[in-house]
Amino acid sequence: MRIVTTYTNLEYLRLMADGDEEMIQTMLGMLLEELPEEFGKIKTTFQEKDWEELKKVSHKMKSTLAFVGNEELTAANKEIERILKEESDFAPIEDLIKNMDSVMPLVIQEINEILS
């Protein structure tokens, strides 16, 4: 069954699951757990100015976001990772996180709707 989505693009997830609906449901359930947890770590490590840990969390989140398929979240996370790798001015990270924070609840809500 295909559901029209606004904040997610699950084509990569469907490809990786080889169309197995049970696997897709399982993966979506895992995403519901991992997304808030990983994003929470991004916010915490930023607040603590733990740049090395933030770099690790952002890198890990890259694979999670691939399954979600939200371009805005993916682009913001990619930019965070780039800034951290270049060890340039870290100030823009705050706005990137705020942007992610506004989109994340919409993505999670949509995944919940897909699962129900």
C-alpha positions in Angstrom: 0.0 0.0 0.0 1.3 3.5 -0.9 0.5 6.5 1.2 1.0 10.0 -0.1 3.6 11.6 2.1 4.6 15.2 2.5 7.6 15.0 4.9 9.0 11.6 4.1 10.1 9.8 1.0 10.3 6.1 1.8 11.6 4.9 -1.6 15.0 4.1 -0.3 13.5 2.2 2.7 11.3 0.3 0.3 14.3 -0.5 -1.9 16.3 -1.7 1.0 13.4 -3.8 2.3 12.8 -5.2 -1.2 9.2 -4.3 -0.9 8.7 -6.5 2.2 5.8 -4.7 4.0 6.5 -6.4 7.3 10.2 -5.3 7.1 9.1 -1.7 6.2 6.8 -1.6 9.2 9.6 -2.9 11.4 12.0 -0.3 10.1 9.5 2.5 10.5 9.1 1.4 14.1 12.8 1.6 14.6 13.0 5.0 13.0 10.4 6.3 15.5 12.7 5.2 18.3 16.0 6.3 16.7 15.1 9.7 15.2 14.1 11.4 18.5 17.0 9.7 20.3 19.6 10.7 17.8 18.3 14.2 17.4 18.2 14.6 21.1 21.9 13.7 21.2 22.6 16.3 18.5 20.9 19.0 20.5 22.7 17.9 23.8 26.1 17.7 22.3 25.7 21.1 20.6 24.6 22.7 23.9 27.7 21.1 25.6 29.9 22.3 22.7 31.2 18.7 22.4 32.1 19.1 18.8 33.8 15.7 18.4 30.8 13.9 19.8 28.4 16.0 17.7 30.4 15.1 14.6 30.0 11.4 15.5 26.2 11.7 16.1 25.7 13.7 13.0 27.6 11.1 10.9 25.5 8.3 12.5 22.3 10.2 11.9 23.1 10.4 8.1 22.2 6.8 7.6 19.0 7.1 9.7 17.9 10.1 7.6 18.5 8.2 4.4 15.6 5.9 5.3 13.4 8.9 6.2 14.0 10.7 2.9 13.4 14.2 4.1 15.6 16.6 2.1 15.5 19.4 4.6 16.7 17.2 7.5 19.3 15.6 5.3 20.7 18.9 4.0 20.8 20.4 7.5 22.6 17.4 8.9 25.0 17.3 6.0 25.8 21.0 6.6 26.4 20.4 10.3 28.8 17.6 9.5 30.6 19.7 6.9 31.1 22.6 9.4 32.4 20.2 12.0 34.8 18.5 9.6 36.2 21.9 8.5 36.3 23.1 12.1 35.1 26.5 10.8 32.7 28.8 12.5 30.3 26.6 14.5 27.7 29.4 15.0 25.5 28.4 12.0 25.0 25.0 13.5 22.4 26.5 16.0 20.1 27.7 13.2 20.5 24.3 11.4 19.4 22.5 14.5 16.5 24.9 15.0 15.5 24.2 11.4 15.7 20.4 12.0 13.7 20.9 15.3 10.8 22.4 13.3 10.7 19.6 10.8 11.4 16.6 13.0 7.9 16.5 14.7 6.2 16.6 11.3 8.4 13.7 10.1 7.7 11.7 13.2 3.9 12.4 13.0 3.9 11.3 9.4 5.7 8.0 10.2 3.2 7.4 13.0 0.4 8.0 10.5 2.0 5.6 8.0 2.2 2.9 10.7 -1.4 3.3 11.8 
